[in-house]
Every structure is written in structure tokens, then in C-alpha cells.
């Protein structure tokens, strides 16, 4: 899987096809998940280590919401990375089988893409109820 979506000069690489674009997305979402995970751990640690300050500031509910909000985010971001990676593989397999001119494999590719899209996580279920 591609580690970078930029070239040596820092410019964003333009994908040559959908497969490359999906691999870039997979790399990007994996990086976001990694950064999110680090931030999430810092927030959780801060909230747990400073309960007196949290209580003094009247942020008990806010801190509970914050921990809940950060709870499953990293897993969802990693799932997005994996889905985009699978989309890239499906595209590459379809192209190797003859591309859109091969009706059977193209139909299989479209079906796989629709199924993978249906697996994309939702985000509203993790937001605090305010």
C-alpha cells in the first residue's frame, strides 16, 4: 500500500486511475487514524489524570462526552482505510480481467464496490447528545 500521497516536493500526486486514487485514500485514512489515535489517547489520559481540574471547571459531562466521542473513532478511520484498500484491489482485478469490456467481471466489480460502500462507517452515532 502506498505510504505517501505526495511526491518528493510535497505536491499531491495526481492518481492515474481509480485504483491509485483508492490506494491514496487508504493511505490517507490510515494516517488520519494514527494521528486520531494519538490525540484520543492524550485526551483520555488528560481527562483521567486531572479529575480535580475537570470538576473545578464544571466539565464533568463535557469530558465524559469527549471520551465517548473519541471512543470508536480510530477503528472507524481504520475501517475506512481498509475499505478503500479493498476497493483498489477490486478495481485492479477488474482491469486485469479486461476492464469494463468484460461485462461479467465489470458487474462483479460494481457489486463489490456497492457492498464495500455499504460498509462505510457512520459518524453521527458517536456524537454527544446536546
C-alpha positions in Angstrom: 0.0 0.0 0.0 1.2 3.5 -0.8 2.6 5.3 2.2 2.5 8.8 0.7 0.1 10.7 -1.3 2.6 13.4 -2.1 5.7 13.5 -4.3 9.2 14.4 -3.1 8.4 18.1 -3.4 5.3 17.8 -1.2 2.9 18.2 -4.0 -0.1 16.0 -4.0 0.3 13.2 -6.6 -2.4 13.0 -9.2 -3.7 9.5 -9.4 -3.5 7.8 -12.8 -6.7 5.8 -12.2 -9.4 4.9 -9.6 -7.2 2.1 -8.2 -4.4 4.5 -7.4 -6.8 7.0 -6.1 -8.3 4.4 -3.7 -4.8 3.4 -2.6 -4.1 7.1 -1.8 -7.3 7.3 0.2 -6.4 4.1 2.1 -3.0 5.6 3.0 -4.6 8.9 3.9 -7.2 7.4 6.2 -4.6 5.1 7.8 -2.5 8.2 8.6 -5.5 10.1 10.0 -6.4 7.1 12.1 -2.9 7.0 13.5 -3.0 10.7 14.3 -6.5 10.4 15.7 -5.4 7.5 17.9 -2.5 9.5 19.4 -4.8 12.5 20.0 -7.5 10.3 21.5 -5.1 8.7 24.0 -3.8 12.2 25.0 -7.3 13.5 25.6 -8.4 10.4 27.6 -5.2 10.5 29.7 -5.6 14.2 30.4 -9.2 13.8 31.4 -8.4 10.8 33.7 -5.3 12.4 35.2 -6.9 15.8 36.0 -10.3 14.9 37.6 -10.0 17.8 40.1 -9.4 20.3 37.4 -12.2 18.9 35.3 -14.6 19.1 38.3 -13.5 22.6 39.3 -14.1 23.8 35.7 -17.5 22.2 35.7 -16.7 20.0 32.7 -17.6 16.5 34.1 -20.3 16.0 31.5 -18.2 17.5 28.7 -15.3 15.3 29.5 -17.5 12.2 29.5 -18.9 13.2 26.1 -15.4 13.8 24.9 -14.2 10.4 25.9 -17.3 8.8 24.4 -16.8 10.7 21.1 -13.2 9.6 20.8 -14.1 6.1 21.7 -14.6 4.3 18.4 -13.2 6.9 16.0 -9.8 5.3 15.4 -11.5 1.9 14.5 -13.8 3.7 12.1 -11.0 5.5 10.4 -9.0 2.3 10.1 -12.1 0.6 8.6 -12.3 3.4 6.0 -8.7 2.8 5.1 -9.3 -1.0 4.7 -12.4 -0.4 2.6 -10.5 1.9 0.2 -7.7 -0.6 0.0 -10.3 -3.3 -0.9 -11.8 -1.0 -3.5 -8.3 -0.6 -5.1 -7.9 -4.4 -5.2 -11.3 -4.9 -6.7 -10.5 -2.2 -9.4 -7.2 -3.7 -10.2 -8.7 -7.2 -10.6 -11.4 -5.8 -12.9 -8.8 -4.1 -15.0 -6.7 -7.2 -15.2 -9.7 -9.2 -16.3 -10.3 -7.0 -19.3 -11.8 -3.8 -17.8 -15.3 -2.6 -18.4 -15.4 -4.5 -21.7 -15.6 -7.8 -19.7 -19.2 -7.5 -18.7 -19.2 -10.3 -16.1 -16.2 -9.0 -14.2 -17.3 -5.4 -14.5 -20.7 -6.4 -13.0 -18.8 -8.2 -10.2 -16.6 -5.2 -9.6 -19.6 -2.8 -9.4 -21.4 -5.2 -7.0 -18.2 -5.4 -4.8 -17.9 -1.6 -4.9 -21.5 -1.2 -3.7 -21.1 -3.7 -1.0 -17.8 -2.1 0.2 -19.5 1.3 0.2 -22.3 0.0 2.4 -19.7 -0.9 5.0 -18.5 2.7 5.4 -19.0 3.7 9.0 -21.4 6.4 10.1 -20.2 9.1 12.4 -23.4 10.6 13.9 -23.8 7.6 16.4 -20.6 8.8 18.3 -21.5 12.4 18.7 -22.6 13.7 22.1 -26.4 14.3 22.6 -26.6 18.1 23.1 
